[in-house]
Amino acid sequence: LRVMVDVLPPDKVIEGDPWGIPIIFPALFVSLLSLFGVSFLTKKPKPEELTKFFPEKKKEYQKIG
């Protein structure tokens, strides 16, 4: 936090937003980049691991009425 204050002193920050843009945009960019980066770096699950959460049997539903 101290580094941020040295780089962007409060009197130089435009309307409370560093670099003149709302802080949500850089945060969104970093979080999406992290999400995609981690998902591309991890290996795919085995089919038997997926069947625990997504069973293949389909339920048949009765028509009401």
C-alpha positions as CSV (number, residue, x, y, z in Angstrom):
1,L,0.0,0.0,0.0
2,R,2.9,2.3,0.8
3,V,4.2,1.8,-2.8
4,M,0.8,2.9,-4.2
5,V,0.9,6.1,-2.2
6,D,4.4,6.9,-3.4
7,V,3.5,6.2,-7.0
8,L,0.1,7.8,-7.0
9,P,-0.1,10.4,-4.2
10,P,-3.7,11.2,-3.2
11,D,-3.4,14.8,-4.3
12,K,-2.5,13.7,-7.9
13,V,-5.3,11.1,-8.2
14,I,-8.2,12.3,-10.5
15,E,-11.5,12.2,-8.6
16,G,-10.2,9.3,-6.4
17,D,-9.5,7.0,-9.4
18,P,-5.9,6.1,-10.2
19,W,-5.0,6.8,-13.8
20,G,-8.3,8.6,-14.3
21,I,-10.4,5.4,-14.8
22,P,-12.6,3.6,-12.2
23,I,-10.7,1.0,-10.3
24,I,-13.3,-1.7,-11.2
25,F,-12.0,-1.9,-14.8
26,P,-8.4,-2.9,-14.0
27,A,-9.7,-5.2,-11.3
28,L,-12.1,-6.9,-13.8
29,F,-9.3,-7.2,-16.4
30,V,-7.0,-8.8,-13.9
31,S,-9.6,-11.2,-12.5
32,L,-10.7,-12.3,-16.0
33,L,-7.1,-12.8,-17.1
34,S,-6.5,-14.9,-14.0
35,L,-9.6,-17.0,-14.6
36,F,-8.7,-17.8,-18.1
37,G,-5.0,-18.2,-17.4
38,V,-5.6,-20.8,-14.6
39,S,-8.2,-22.7,-16.7
40,F,-5.8,-22.9,-19.6
41,L,-2.9,-24.1,-17.4
42,T,-4.8,-26.9,-15.6
43,K,-5.3,-30.3,-17.1
44,K,-8.6,-31.6,-18.2
45,P,-10.5,-33.8,-15.7
46,K,-10.9,-37.5,-16.5
47,P,-14.3,-38.7,-17.8
48,E,-14.9,-40.8,-14.6
49,E,-14.3,-37.7,-12.5
50,L,-16.9,-35.8,-14.4
51,T,-19.5,-38.5,-14.1
52,K,-19.6,-37.9,-10.3
53,F,-21.0,-34.5,-10.9
54,F,-22.8,-35.0,-14.3
55,P,-24.3,-38.4,-14.4
56,E,-25.2,-39.6,-17.9
57,K,-28.6,-41.2,-17.1
58,K,-31.5,-39.1,-18.1
59,K,-34.7,-38.9,-16.1
60,E,-37.9,-39.3,-18.0
61,Y,-40.6,-36.9,-17.0
62,Q,-44.3,-37.6,-17.0
63,K,-46.7,-35.2,-18.8
64,I,-49.1,-33.7,-16.3
65,G,-52.6,-33.0,-17.6
